[in-house]
Amino acid sequence: MRELADDLERWRGRGERVAVATVVATRRSAPRPVGAKLGVSEGGELAGSVSGGCVENEVYGVAREVLAGSRGRLLTYGISDDFAIEVGLPCGGEIDVFVDAPDEAVLAEALEVAERGERAVHFTVLAGPEVGAELLVLESGKTVGSGRPGLAMHAQALIRGKRSQVLELEGRTVFADLIGPPPRLLVFGAVDTAEALCKAARMIGWRTIVADARGKFATAERIPSADELIVAWPEDVLDRVQPDHDTAIVVLTHEEKFDEPALAGALATEAFYVGAMGSRRAQESRRERLLEDGIDESALDRIFGPSGLDLGAQSPAETALSVLAEILAVRAGRAGGHLKESRGRIHADVA
């Protein structure tokens, strides 16, 4: 939804109705992920993409039909091997695209949710007599739309699962589309690796925050890639940031007065990843001190330390790549090994 927000708002501001096409499922390789969208205005403008170009023209035609009064439709397209090669895929695949004119109240609320950086699930019935019925369920529990109220009970698990997907719910085939802010990376320690981490994380669309109690270190000149810099002690930082289940925390400091409060506080949050730099010996010494401070051993097992995948990294940039790769693997529920040894799907289904 974020990628279309400006265009949808502009069209709606002109009083135009809109149709939205959404990739609801992919098989084999696909040029665009589940959740990718193409918007079409009543005046004929387009925004976004569902395939990188190979089926856009036909989807546009269906969207125009929907705007003229046709019911929403679920379309299936095969991606030819020739086109797959053109867009850098190893082979062709299939995509399912649902095209409909969204309920105005649901669309308005969804755009507001995206603007506020909140989380929600947008349920849409894909097949059957209720095709096109929608229910937007906010993380707060608020609902908007005419879809079956029972769908709301599934929202919290879907939000935490971070995956838009087609499900059989309430006896219906439903697409559950996640809306929410980008994941966050909170880094303790305004050192050179922090800048490299922020630079890499911003390239994949994450929001980055760097915190350090030392004001002369946490400056925009030293860490220009951070979205936010906080000069404060760890307890105050965590209270301000409020890490949630879509936040990764990395502790780069090597001083007990910084890293131990940061780790202890991080473990008390829902952060999906808590990492700490330092040698194995330093990790063991820190662990012993945290145990003495009353931190439960099972909680300490959540710490990824030394942080990062075993890539042989040496420079700050290489170290940042190693750490971010591990964060991505953990978020996707992957082990981070060699793809040639994996038997699962290559692309992770997380938003």
Phi, psi and omega per residue, in radians:
M1 nan -0.615 -3.096
R2 -1.025 -0.667 -3.050
E3 -1.227 -0.347 3.140
L4 -1.827 -0.112 -2.961
A5 -0.932 -0.848 -3.078
D6 -1.105 -0.750 -3.125
D7 -1.187 -0.741 3.130
L8 -1.088 -0.734 3.120
E9 -1.117 -0.695 -3.136
R10 -1.128 -0.776 3.140
W11 -1.147 -0.770 -3.135
R12 -1.138 -0.576 3.103
G13 -1.128 -0.421 3.076
R14 -1.558 0.033 3.139
G15 1.427 0.268 -3.123
E16 -1.574 2.478 2.978
R17 -1.335 2.780 -3.116
V18 -2.328 2.677 2.971
A19 -2.074 2.562 -3.132
V20 -2.255 2.237 3.035
A21 -1.817 2.315 -3.065
T22 -2.254 2.310 3.006
V23 -1.252 2.028 -3.095
V24 -1.813 -0.294 3.114
A25 -2.791 2.614 3.061
T26 -2.334 2.637 3.056
R27 -2.354 2.394 -2.979
R28 1.038 -2.547 -3.128
S29 -1.383 2.594 3.100
A30 -2.588 2.457 -3.087
P31 -1.233 -0.376 -3.132
R32 -2.320 2.552 -3.066
P33 -1.411 2.934 3.011
V34 -0.995 2.341 -3.107
G35 1.733 -0.266 3.109
A36 -1.085 2.542 -2.997
K37 -2.328 2.622 2.983
L38 -2.193 2.140 3.109
G39 -1.782 2.494 3.120
V40 -2.289 2.223 -3.131
S41 -1.566 2.832 3.102
E42 -1.069 -0.477 3.122
G43 -1.456 -0.046 3.069
G44 1.734 0.091 3.110
E45 -1.381 2.693 3.118
L46 -2.132 2.677 3.021
A47 -2.654 2.486 3.122
G48 1.488 -2.986 -3.094
S49 -2.796 2.565 3.056
V50 -2.018 -0.153 -3.084
S51 -2.571 -0.043 -3.061
G52 1.445 0.068 3.034
G53 2.247 -0.400 -2.962
C54 -1.351 -0.418 -3.136
V55 -2.168 0.055 -3.059
E56 -0.982 -0.696 -3.072
N57 -1.100 -0.750 3.129
E58 -1.208 -0.712 3.103
V59 -1.079 -0.698 3.103
Y60 -1.030 -0.747 3.126
G61 -1.089 -0.734 3.106
V62 -1.143 -0.698 3.119
A63 -1.059 -0.690 3.107
R64 -1.134 -0.657 3.090
E65 -1.122 -0.726 3.118
V66 -1.093 -0.738 3.122
L67 -1.156 -0.404 3.109
A68 -1.497 -0.058 3.069
G69 2.167 -0.088 3.120
S70 -1.240 2.749 3.083
R71 -1.269 2.784 3.060
G72 -1.059 2.629 -3.069
R73 -2.355 2.501 3.042
L74 -1.751 2.117 -3.069
L75 -1.992 2.563 3.073
T76 -2.161 2.293 -3.124
Y77 -2.241 2.455 2.980
G78 -1.637 2.380 3.079
I79 -1.654 2.018 -3.078
S80 -1.131 2.676 3.119
D81 -1.069 -0.637 3.141
D82 -1.099 -0.787 3.132
F83 -1.195 -0.645 3.132
A84 -0.995 -0.725 3.131
I85 -1.139 -0.674 -3.140
E86 -1.046 -0.663 -3.089
V87 -1.713 0.210 3.011
G88 1.500 0.394 3.107
L89 -1.760 2.634 -3.108
P90 -1.276 -0.413 -3.118
C91 -2.849 2.909 3.123
G92 -1.281 2.997 3.128
G93 -2.724 -2.757 3.116
E94 -2.350 2.587 3.030
I95 -2.307 2.515 2.993
D96 -1.847 2.263 -3.087
V97 -2.206 2.207 3.075
F98 -1.793 2.246 -3.102
V99 -2.059 2.211 -3.141
D100 -2.786 2.867 2.990
A101 -1.675 1.917 -3.037
P102 -1.136 2.625 3.038
D103 -0.995 2.306 -3.039
E104 -1.073 -0.723 -3.131
A105 -1.160 -0.701 3.122
V106 -1.148 -0.790 -3.137
L107 -1.072 -0.783 -3.129
A108 -1.061 -0.784 3.138
E109 -1.176 -0.690 3.142
A110 -1.088 -0.708 3.112
L111 -1.154 -0.650 3.092
E112 -1.178 -0.682 3.099
V113 -1.056 -0.803 3.130
A114 -1.097 -0.712 -3.138
E115 -1.131 -0.666 -3.126
R116 -1.405 -0.138 -3.124
G117 1.287 0.463 3.118
E118 -1.625 3.086 -3.133
R119 -2.030 2.576 3.123
A120 -2.790 2.913 3.012
V121 -2.118 2.268 3.115
H122 -1.831 1.853 3.133
F123 -1.571 2.332 3.079
T124 -2.350 2.238 3.098
V125 -1.334 2.209 -3.044
L126 -1.681 -0.369 -3.061
A127 -2.598 2.737 3.105
G128 1.736 -3.077 -3.075
P129 -1.124 -0.355 -3.137
E130 -1.767 0.375 -3.094
V131 -0.929 2.322 -3.136
G132 1.606 -0.198 3.112
A133 -1.095 2.380 -3.035
E134 -2.194 2.590 2.996
L135 -2.510 2.102 3.053
L136 -1.721 2.174 -3.118
V137 -2.085 1.993 3.124
L138 -1.378 2.743 3.120
E139 -1.039 -0.476 3.113
S140 -1.263 -0.254 -3.115
G141 1.849 -0.230 3.116
K142 -1.111 2.470 3.114
T143 -2.191 2.585 3.077
V144 -2.429 2.353 3.081
G145 2.114 3.018 -3.053
S146 -1.762 0.036 3.125
G147 -1.122 2.853 -3.078
R148 -1.016 2.215 -3.104
P149 -1.001 -0.496 -3.112
G150 -1.096 -0.335 3.117
L151 -1.105 -0.480 -3.067
A152 -1.043 -0.502 -3.088
M153 -1.171 -0.293 -3.122
H154 -1.634 -0.113 -2.973
A155 -1.129 -0.810 -3.054
Q156 -1.078 -0.744 3.131
A157 -1.128 -0.665 3.128
L158 -1.182 -0.720 3.118
I159 -1.058 -0.754 -3.135
R160 -1.278 -0.413 3.110
G161 -1.365 -0.261 3.034
K162 1.043 0.498 -3.038
R163 -2.374 2.079 2.990
S164 -1.331 2.399 -3.031
Q165 -2.866 2.826 3.028
V166 -1.578 2.299 -3.091
L167 -2.341 2.761 2.957
E168 -1.727 1.846 -3.086
L169 -2.293 2.436 3.088
E170 0.928 0.580 3.112
G171 1.295 0.310 -3.096
R172 -2.368 2.670 3.036
T173 -1.484 2.063 -2.981
V174 -2.260 2.428 2.985
F175 -1.702 2.157 3.096
A176 -1.793 1.878 -3.064
D177 -1.832 2.113 -3.091
L178 -1.471 2.379 3.066
I179 -2.093 2.347 3.123
G180 3.076 3.035 3.137
P181 -1.304 2.891 3.075
P182 -1.180 2.757 3.042
P183 -1.030 2.749 -3.139
R184 -2.018 2.539 3.034
L185 -2.087 2.036 3.109
L186 -1.845 2.084 -3.099
V187 -1.975 2.209 3.033
F188 -1.706 2.100 3.136
G189 1.966 1.845 -3.103
A190 -1.506 1.177 -3.136
V191 -1.902 3.125 -3.065
D192 -1.066 -0.611 3.122
T193 -1.175 -0.500 3.106
A194 -1.113 -0.758 3.104
E195 -1.095 -0.749 3.133
A196 -1.116 -0.684 3.104
L197 -1.117 -0.790 -3.131
C198 -1.114 -0.729 -3.126
K199 -1.078 -0.757 -3.141
A200 -1.218 -0.732 -3.105
A201 -1.167 -0.636 3.111
R202 -1.151 -0.513 3.122
M203 -1.136 -0.457 3.119
I204 -1.788 0.236 2.993
G205 1.531 0.217 -3.132
W206 -1.489 2.722 3.032
R207 -1.602 2.329 -3.042
T208 -2.059 2.422 -3.141
I209 -2.321 2.265 3.087
V210 -2.084 2.308 -3.104
A211 -2.212 2.478 3.102
D212 -2.798 2.413 3.126
A213 -1.320 -0.210 -3.104
R214 -1.664 1.835 -3.053
G215 -1.060 -0.535 -3.114
K216 -1.270 -0.269 3.098
F217 -1.612 -0.740 -3.057
A218 -1.480 1.283 -3.139
T219 -2.161 2.730 3.131
A220 -1.138 -0.467 3.115
E221 -1.215 -0.662 -3.133
R222 -1.431 -0.636 -3.067
I223 -2.187 1.192 -3.054
P224 -1.209 -0.333 -3.067
S225 -1.536 -0.127 3.135
A226 -1.268 2.375 3.043
D227 -1.242 -0.493 -3.119
E228 -2.583 2.406 3.052
L229 -2.049 2.342 -3.131
I230 -2.207 2.175 3.056
V231 -1.773 1.771 -3.092
A232 -2.975 2.883 3.071
W233 -1.342 2.731 -3.035
P234 -0.882 -0.764 -3.104
E235 -1.043 -0.742 -3.137
D236 -1.219 -0.626 3.118
V237 -1.093 -0.847 -3.113
L238 -1.122 -0.634 3.102
D239 -1.146 -0.605 -3.128
R240 -1.368 -0.750 -3.055
V241 -1.381 -0.610 -3.110
Q242 0.945 1.148 -3.133
P243 -0.983 2.396 -3.139
D244 -2.093 -2.902 -3.047
H245 -1.251 -0.047 3.063
D246 -2.103 0.583 3.111
T247 -2.096 2.330 3.007
A248 -1.855 2.422 -3.125
I249 -2.119 2.273 3.091
V250 -2.215 2.253 -3.141
V251 -1.835 2.031 -3.072
L252 -1.841 -0.167 -3.102
T253 -1.253 2.768 3.140
H254 -2.196 0.531 3.110
E255 -2.147 2.323 -3.069
E256 -0.976 -0.675 -3.057
K257 -1.215 -0.275 3.090
F258 -1.799 -0.945 -2.957
D259 -1.280 -0.588 -3.112
E260 -1.222 -0.786 3.035
P261 -1.093 -0.605 3.135
A262 -1.139 -0.783 -3.135
L263 -1.203 -0.772 3.132
A264 -1.045 -0.760 3.129
G265 -1.198 -0.678 3.136
A266 -1.088 -0.682 -3.124
L267 -1.197 -0.299 3.106
A268 -1.514 -0.023 3.136
T269 -1.819 3.137 3.106
E270 -1.606 0.171 -3.117
A271 -0.829 2.322 -3.079
F272 -1.360 -0.253 3.136
Y273 -2.493 2.290 3.033
V274 -2.269 1.962 -3.104
G275 -2.083 2.703 -3.140
A276 -2.468 2.291 3.078
M277 -1.379 2.874 3.099
G278 2.211 2.760 3.141
S279 -1.169 2.929 3.104
R280 -1.099 -0.644 3.107
R281 -1.122 -0.739 3.121
A282 -1.129 -0.637 3.120
Q283 -1.114 -0.753 -3.126
E284 -1.151 -0.739 3.133
S285 -1.109 -0.742 3.128
R286 -1.133 -0.709 -3.139
R287 -1.059 -0.747 3.136
E288 -1.086 -0.724 3.141
R289 -1.172 -0.684 3.127
L290 -1.180 -0.620 3.060
L291 -1.108 -0.729 3.121
E292 -1.125 -0.499 3.126
D293 -1.425 -0.005 3.065
G294 1.706 0.137 3.090
I295 -1.306 2.268 -3.097
D296 -1.138 2.479 -3.094
E297 -1.068 -0.649 3.132
S298 -1.133 -0.577 3.087
A299 -1.198 -0.707 3.135
L300 -1.124 -0.457 3.111
D301 -1.157 -0.245 3.091
R302 -1.296 -0.322 -3.065
I303 -1.305 2.258 3.002
F304 -1.640 1.763 -3.082
G305 -2.621 2.237 -0.043
P306 -1.066 2.421 -3.076
S307 -1.275 2.427 3.041
G308 2.018 2.849 3.054
L309 -1.504 2.753 -3.082
D310 -1.398 1.427 -3.123
L311 -1.845 -0.014 -3.053
G312 1.289 0.473 -3.071
A313 -1.152 2.517 3.102
Q314 -2.228 -0.911 -3.089
S315 -1.330 2.872 3.072
P316 -0.977 -0.710 -3.141
A317 -1.144 -0.740 3.117
E318 -1.169 -0.703 3.105
T319 -1.088 -0.744 3.112
A320 -1.063 -0.725 3.107
L321 -1.077 -0.735 3.125
S322 -1.088 -0.785 -3.114
V323 -1.180 -0.814 -3.116
L324 -1.128 -0.630 3.095
A325 -1.080 -0.720 3.110
E326 -1.158 -0.702 3.115
I327 -1.047 -0.793 3.136
L328 -1.100 -0.716 3.138
A329 -1.100 -0.775 3.141
V330 -1.109 -0.755 -3.127
R331 -1.103 -0.592 -3.128
A332 -1.546 -0.042 -3.115
G333 1.261 0.537 -3.125
R334 -1.900 2.798 -3.111
A335 -1.478 -0.331 3.138
G336 1.423 0.372 3.130
G337 -1.531 -2.865 -3.138
H338 -1.287 2.308 3.118
L339 -1.072 -0.581 -3.112
K340 -1.165 -0.317 3.107
E341 -1.707 -0.065 -3.129
S342 -1.555 2.516 3.100
R343 -1.914 -0.007 3.132
G344 -1.567 -3.097 3.129
R345 -1.190 2.446 -3.080
I346 -1.179 -0.829 -3.055
H347 -1.546 2.269 -3.141
A348 -1.360 2.506 3.141
D349 -1.682 1.058 3.060
V350 -2.121 2.601 -3.101
A351 -1.283 nan nan
